[in-house]
Amino acid sequence: MEQAGESSESRPADTKRWLLPMVLWTAGLLLVLGLVWLIAAVGVPAYQAHEAVSHTAEIKSGLRTLDGVPYHPPSLSMDEATMEALGGPERAAAKLDLYLRLPRVFTDRRGKAVQFLTTCGQPAIPGLTRALSDPDSAVRFYAAEGLGHMGREAAVAIPALEKMLQDEDKSLRHAAETAIQRIRGEVAVP
């Protein structure tokens, strides 16, 4: 009987011996999977947007290569080539919007990113509307200009543009006013 009692007392100790490493191993595995997901969901698209914005001159001049051969379709402008490099208008808008949401230390070409975001058309409207509240005045200026060029499609951005009319910078107020007029159809969209 004592042997049966000893075995029942030793079982909780055995359980503790294997349970803690199993819990730690599972937690570590979940942490690694979470980091992989973060890199895939945020890091890769942000890197692609950064590369496209940073190397637009290379894209335009044909220095980018496909299998060692310079590639640049002659019928595409620099903005269209950048959009194509990012996967089309919808994907480009999502990647550029993500790029603009990252901390400023990681995004050194925010103004250029907003200009490219403008070329994405309607999928860019939410990102451009968010860019109107960016601390960088150049980003806000390009966002207002881009929304104005979209015309009536960008009507959802009018409240944010109206807030921008209160800005201290005269050029930003003028850009917001012009954008509102273009969106409302009071001034022709170029």
Buried (B, 14 or more C-beta within 10 A) or exposed (E): EEEEEEEEEEEEEEEEEEEEEEEEEEEEEEEEEEEEEEEEEEBEBBBBBBBBBEBBEBBBEBEBEEEEEEBBEEEBEBBBBBBBBBBEBBBBBBBBBBBBBBEEEEBEBBBBBBBBBBBBBEBBBBBBBBBBEBEBBBBBBBBBBBBBBBBEBBBEBBEBBEEBEEBEEEEBBBBBBBBBBBBEEEBEBE
